[in-house]
Amino acid sequence: MSPKQKRQVLIYGSYFSEFYKKQKMKVRLKIDYSIKMVLETDPVSKKFFKKLRGTNLYEIRTDYEGNIFRIFCFFDKGNLVVLLHGITKKTQKTPKKELERAEQLRKEYYDDKEK
C-alpha cells in the first residue's frame, strides 16, 4: 500500500475484470480515477463513492459522456474494499437484480474465505 492510500482494493472473482475489459479506454481511465479517489481520499466524495441504503454494499461511481457506470463493492477488515461487479446504469434507480447479484457475490466471498 502506497503512503497516499487510505484503503486497499481486492477484486473478487472475474466479474469486475470482465466488465472492465468491455469498456472503452477512456471509460477505463475514468473508472481507474474513481477507484483511486476511493483508495486515497478520506472522506471520499459521494460523487465517487456511496453506501447503498438498506445494504452492506457500496458503489464506486463513474460518469462519462452521459453514461453512468457503477461498481458494486463492500468493506472487509476495515480498510479493504472488495470489488464485485460493474454495470452501466440505464435508469436513475439501481436495478434490484443487480443489487441481489452483488449481495450473492458478497456472500460467496465470505463463504470462500471460510474454506
N, C-alpha and C positions, 0 to 999 in steps of 0.2 A: 504494500500500500504506500503510495507516494505521500510526502508530507502534507500536500494540499487536501488529500482525501479524508473526508469525514466518515465515509461508508465504503464498503466493498460490494462487489457485484458477483453473482453466481448465475449462470444460465442453466436452468433445469431442463433436461431433455433437449430435443432438437426443434421444438415448436417455435421458439423465438427466432432461432437461426434461419429456419425455413421462411418465416415471414420476412425477415430482414433481407435475405438474398433476393427476394422477389421485387424489392423496391429499387427505384432508380437511384443512381449515385447521389444526386442532390438530396433526396429524401433520406438516404442512409446517413449522410453528413449531418442533417438536422436531427435525426434520431441520436446519433453519437453525441451531439451537443447537448441534447436534453438529458441523456444519461449522465454526461459529465457534470451538468448542473446538480443532478441528484447526488452524485458522489462527492462533490466538492463544496457545496454551499450549505449553510446552516443558519437560519431555517431555509428550506427550499421554497421558492415561489410557487404558488398554486398554478401559475402559468405552466410549470413543468411537472408538477407532482401533486397528486390529490388522493386523499383517502376516499374510498368508495363507501358511501353511507350504508350502514347495516351489515358490513362485511369486515373481514380482516385483510382485505385486498386494497392495493393502491394502483393507480395508473400513472405511468410516465406519459406525458402529453407532448405531442409534436404536431404542429400545423405547418403545412407547406402548400402554397399556391391554392388555397381554398380547400385543401384536403385535410382531414383530421385523422391522425394516427395515434393509437393508444397501445401501450404495452402494459399488460397486467403483471403485477408483482406483489411481493409481501416481504416483511422483515423476518429474519431468523437470527437468533443470537444478538439482538440489539442493533448492530450496525451492518448486518449482511442483508443486502437487497437481492432477493431471488427473482429473476426474470422468468415468466411463464410462457406467455404467447402474446402476439400482437394482432391488431385488427385495424382496418381502415373503416372509420365510422361514417355511416351514411345518414344517420339521424342524430338529433340532439341527445336522445336518451341512449344509454349503453344497452345493447340487446341482452335480454335475460339469458339466452342460451350461451352467450359469451361469458357472462358472469358465472354461470353454472360450470362451464368448462374450466374456467380459472380456479374455481373452488375445488373441482375434482383434481386438477393438477396439483394444487396445494396439498390436498390430502395424500395424493400419490407420493409427493416429495417426502412428507413425514413418514409414510409407510416404508419407503425405500431407505430412509435414514435409519430406521429402527432395525433393518436387516443386517 
